[in-house]
Amino acid sequence: MSLAWRVAREGELVDVLRDVVEEDSIRGEVRVVGQTRRRIKAIVRLASLDTLSVIQGLVPNDSIVLYTDDEILENDSVVWRGSTYSIVRVQPSESISKCYAKVLR
């Protein structure tokens, strides 16, 4: 059973928030002017339960790991079960991206 198939079958919907930025080329300023919100399907696990995350030392408290076949970038925010997480690292694979996210306080 492929991981892409598992995401489609067992994944849950999560909201992904991405900042819309505006760049002023004269002043050199970058401003956040809004946010886009979309829903993607992903398998979400607590990072402490993900064996590879424990081995790599990527397990701060309250962090999660997402497996998805949708586009997701570093610094995107994910809303899962009422908590907001920030994507800190994305590991793309052939068909699935593995994303590490930490909780925003």
QUIRA-V299953 format. One record per helix or strand. SS is the DSSP state (@ for helix, = for strand). FROM is the first residue (numbers start at 1). LEN is the number of residues. If there is no record, write none. Layout:
# QUIRA-V299953
ss->{SS:SS}
from->{FROM:FROM}
len->{LEN:LEN}
This chain:
# QUIRA-V299953
ss->{@:=:=:@:@:=:=:=:=}
from->{3:12:29:47:51:64:77:83:97}
len->{8:13:18:3:6:5:4:10:7}
